[in-house]
Amino acid sequence: MLLQSSILAKNFNKKMKKIFIDLEGCSKCKDCTVSCSYFYHPDNNGITSLRELAAFALICRHCEEAPCVKVCPQEALEKQKDGVLKRYNMRCVGCKSCILACPFGTIFLEVIPYLVSSCDYCLGRANGRVPLCVETCPERAIRYEEIEEDLKKNHFAVGENLIVHYIPWETK
């Protein structure tokens, strides 16, 4: 039991590689051409879900009376207790009302019939190799490296496996 505890402690303290997305660089592409090797569905594009997660967690202004939530005819958006939006893709009919209602333009549309793109960060599959999304990003906006949250560099952690670089909103 003691040996198992020391192995767990070593793994916990060891820096782990994470997906790093530079949203400034990512926005340079008109259409995302990044490939994804998601195990469970070959047509998946995991970068779509990562960009949405980053946008909802970091870029969204978390309006007190969120117009995007109020305007959705299918109740596909929900403002959670922490202020972050959650999208229920199976409820979304793609009417784009939320995109038009957002005064800051932070909502991206994902129109994939009955398929929600998701990312598993290539955990357990990368085996030391670079994920396909990193290799295929033409702007080099996605990296796979040992990196930690660094607020001075505008590197923000979104969960345990994703670090996002973006320039935060300035409030006065």
C-alpha positions as CSV (number, residue, x, y, z in Angstrom):
1,M,0.0,0.0,0.0
2,L,2.9,2.4,0.8
3,L,4.5,1.7,-2.6
4,Q,1.2,2.5,-4.4
5,S,0.8,5.8,-2.4
6,S,4.4,6.9,-3.3
7,I,3.7,6.1,-7.0
8,L,0.5,8.1,-7.0
9,A,2.4,11.0,-5.3
10,K,5.1,11.0,-7.9
11,N,2.5,11.0,-10.7
12,F,0.6,13.8,-9.1
13,N,3.7,16.0,-8.8
14,K,5.0,15.2,-12.3
15,K,4.2,17.8,-14.9
16,M,1.8,16.3,-17.5
17,K,1.5,17.4,-21.1
18,K,-1.6,19.3,-21.9
19,I,-3.3,20.7,-24.9
20,F,-2.5,24.4,-25.3
21,I,-4.7,26.5,-27.6
22,D,-3.7,30.1,-28.5
23,L,-7.1,31.6,-29.3
24,E,-5.5,34.6,-31.0
25,G,-3.7,32.3,-33.4
26,C,-6.8,30.1,-33.7
27,S,-8.9,33.0,-34.9
28,K,-6.7,33.6,-37.9
29,C,-8.3,30.7,-39.9
30,K,-11.6,31.4,-41.6
31,D,-12.5,27.7,-41.5
32,C,-10.9,25.3,-39.1
33,T,-9.0,22.6,-41.0
34,V,-7.6,20.8,-38.0
35,S,-7.9,17.0,-38.1
36,C,-8.9,14.9,-35.1
37,S,-8.2,11.3,-34.1
38,Y,-11.0,10.9,-31.7
39,F,-11.3,7.2,-31.1
40,Y,-15.1,6.7,-31.1
41,H,-16.2,8.6,-34.2
42,P,-14.1,9.3,-37.3
43,D,-16.1,12.4,-38.3
44,N,-15.5,14.1,-35.0
45,N,-13.8,17.4,-34.8
46,G,-12.7,17.8,-31.2
47,I,-11.3,21.3,-31.7
48,T,-14.9,22.6,-32.1
49,S,-15.8,21.5,-28.6
50,L,-12.5,22.8,-27.2
51,R,-13.0,26.2,-28.7
52,E,-16.6,26.3,-27.4
53,L,-15.4,25.3,-23.9
54,A,-12.7,28.0,-23.9
55,A,-15.1,30.6,-25.2
56,F,-17.9,29.8,-22.7
57,A,-15.4,29.6,-19.8
58,L,-13.1,32.4,-20.6
59,I,-14.3,34.8,-23.3
60,C,-18.0,34.9,-22.5
61,R,-18.8,38.0,-20.6
62,H,-21.1,36.1,-18.3
63,C,-23.9,38.6,-18.6
64,E,-26.1,38.9,-15.6
65,E,-29.2,38.7,-17.7
66,A,-27.8,36.6,-20.5
67,P,-29.7,37.5,-23.7
68,C,-28.5,34.4,-25.5
69,V,-30.1,32.2,-22.8
70,K,-33.4,34.2,-22.9
71,V,-33.7,34.2,-26.7
72,C,-33.2,30.4,-27.2
73,P,-36.5,28.9,-28.3
74,Q,-35.4,25.4,-27.3
75,E,-33.8,26.1,-23.9
76,A,-30.5,24.7,-25.3
77,L,-28.4,27.2,-23.3
78,E,-28.2,27.3,-19.6
79,K,-26.3,29.6,-17.3
80,Q,-24.7,27.5,-14.6
81,K,-24.2,28.6,-11.0
82,D,-20.6,29.6,-11.8
83,G,-21.7,31.8,-14.6
84,V,-20.4,29.6,-17.4
85,L,-22.8,28.8,-20.2
86,K,-23.6,25.2,-21.0
87,R,-25.0,24.2,-24.4
88,Y,-27.3,21.2,-24.8
89,N,-26.5,20.3,-28.4
90,M,-29.3,17.8,-28.7
91,R,-31.8,20.6,-28.0
92,C,-30.2,23.1,-30.4
93,V,-32.0,23.5,-33.7
94,G,-29.3,25.7,-35.2
95,C,-31.6,28.8,-35.4
96,K,-28.6,31.1,-34.6
97,S,-30.7,33.3,-32.3
98,C,-28.1,33.0,-29.5
99,I,-25.4,34.2,-31.9
100,L,-27.4,37.2,-32.8
101,A,-28.4,38.0,-29.2
102,C,-24.9,37.8,-27.8
103,P,-23.7,41.5,-27.6
104,F,-20.1,40.3,-27.6
105,G,-20.0,37.7,-30.4
106,T,-18.6,34.9,-28.3
107,I,-21.0,32.1,-29.3
108,F,-19.9,29.7,-32.1
109,L,-22.3,27.5,-33.9
110,E,-21.8,23.8,-34.1
111,V,-24.1,22.3,-36.7
112,I,-23.5,18.6,-36.8
113,P,-26.7,16.6,-37.0
114,Y,-27.1,14.3,-34.0
115,L,-23.4,14.2,-33.4
116,V,-21.6,16.3,-30.8
117,S,-17.9,16.8,-31.3
118,S,-15.9,16.2,-28.3
119,C,-12.3,15.9,-27.3
120,D,-10.7,13.3,-25.0
121,Y,-7.3,15.1,-25.1
122,C,-5.9,11.9,-26.5
123,L,-5.5,10.7,-22.9
124,G,-4.4,7.1,-22.9
125,R,-4.0,7.2,-26.7
126,A,-1.2,9.6,-27.3
127,N,1.5,7.3,-25.8
128,G,4.0,10.1,-26.0
129,R,3.1,11.1,-29.5
130,V,1.8,14.4,-30.6
131,P,-2.0,14.5,-31.1
132,L,-3.3,14.8,-34.7
133,C,-4.8,18.2,-34.0
134,V,-1.4,19.6,-33.1
135,E,0.2,18.2,-36.2
136,T,-2.5,19.5,-38.5
137,C,-3.1,23.1,-37.2
138,P,-1.8,25.4,-40.0
139,E,-1.4,28.3,-37.7
140,R,0.5,26.3,-35.0
141,A,-2.2,27.6,-32.5
142,I,-2.5,24.2,-30.9
143,R,0.4,22.7,-29.0
144,Y,0.9,19.7,-26.8
145,E,3.4,20.5,-24.0
146,E,4.2,20.6,-20.3
147,I,2.6,23.9,-19.4
148,E,0.8,25.3,-16.3
149,E,-1.6,28.2,-15.8
150,D,0.3,31.5,-15.8
151,L,-1.9,34.6,-15.4
152,K,0.9,37.0,-16.2
153,K,1.2,35.4,-19.7
154,N,-2.7,35.1,-20.1
155,H,-2.5,31.3,-19.9
156,F,-5.6,30.1,-18.3
157,A,-6.5,26.5,-17.2
158,V,-9.8,25.2,-18.4
159,G,-10.1,21.9,-16.5
160,E,-7.1,19.6,-15.9
161,N,-6.0,19.0,-19.5
162,L,-6.4,22.3,-21.4
163,I,-4.5,25.6,-21.2
164,V,-5.9,28.5,-23.2
165,H,-4.1,31.7,-24.1
166,Y,-6.3,34.7,-24.8
167,I,-6.3,38.4,-24.0
168,P,-9.0,38.9,-21.3
169,W,-11.6,41.6,-21.3
170,E,-10.5,44.8,-19.6
171,T,-13.0,46.2,-17.2
172,K,-12.7,49.7,-15.8
